[in-house]
Amino acid sequence: MSLIPWSPLLDTFDSLEKGFSNFLPAMDVYEENDNVVVEATLAGIKPENVSINVHDDVLTLEGKRETSSEIEEKNYYRKEVRSGSFHRAVVLPVAVQADKAQADFENGLLKIILPKQEEARSKSIKINVNKK
């Protein structure tokens, strides 16, 4: 293992990285049949500490990861596990029926299923052929 010598410049970049990389859960948004599906990775977060809202086709996910008791005697080489509150808002690609939404939490993955509004669903249109 090689050691990297200390440099004030490296500390500055590390501080900047910590400031810009707030604790935000990763999210996937995709279409599945007549639904918009949102999946968010929330490992280490209790489902009761998460709230989900949909307003004007914007999905808002808020919550907090409770801080683990840090032991001051630990000599951390790197501390990347974030704790604290998060707030994430995503504009949904189509209008949804928020009152029919469903959310499931399993193995650290939150899956939200939002049925599309009727007018947002794709419809097949039959072509009439006129014969002369």
Sequence and secondary structure as in RCSB ss.txt:
>XXXX:A:sequence
MSLIPWSPLLDTFDSLEKGFSNFLPAMDVYEENDNVVVEATLAGIKPENVSINVHDDVLTLEGKRETSSEIEEKN
YYRKEVRSGSFHRAVVLPVAVQADKAQADFENGLLKIILPKQEEARSKSIKINVNKK
>XXXX:A:secstr
       HHHHHHHHHHHHH      EEEEEETTEEEEEEE TT  GGGEEEEEETTEEEEEEEE      TT  
 S      EEEEEEEE SS B GGG EEEEETTEEEEEEEB GGGS           
